[in-house]
Amino acid sequence: MATSKDVKLSQATRDALYLINKALAGDIVIAISPATVAPAPRATAWTRTVTITLKTAAGETHDWFNKAIATGVSIADSSTAGTATIPSTTLTFVDGVATVVVSGDAQAWLNSETDTLTIANATILGATITGGTSVETFTT
């Protein structure tokens, strides 16, 4: 009878199992980049890209995770004239990384106005992972 020591696994498989075991033990967090950004006020259309990565406490990416999470993100703004939008509220991870493009229309984005991308809490392997925000504050 073969034992676990007799099973030959590739290094890539061992690496994936290592990270999955860390996630099963609760070592999984959401990292958001950028967390904040402060461009100058403007009256032109704009975009910014936010990267959401599933990581361990040591900074290793959970690259085994591939899933679309419905209602995983939302957008809000405090602009009196402009509107911030995102293409979808579904957050799609590929190899542990998701990107969201936030867009603002060609209106007056004034000093101190903001747009906030909110990443919802997620349940992964039975554990609730705390989400967060990426905030853009127009600043002179």
Secondary structure by P-SEA (a helix, b strand, c coil): ccccccccccaaaaaaaaaaaaaaaccbbbbbcccbbbbccccccbbbbbbbbbbcccccccccbbbbbcccbbbbbccccbbbbccccbbbbcccbbbbbbbbcccccccccbbbbbbcccccccbbbbbbbbbbbbcc
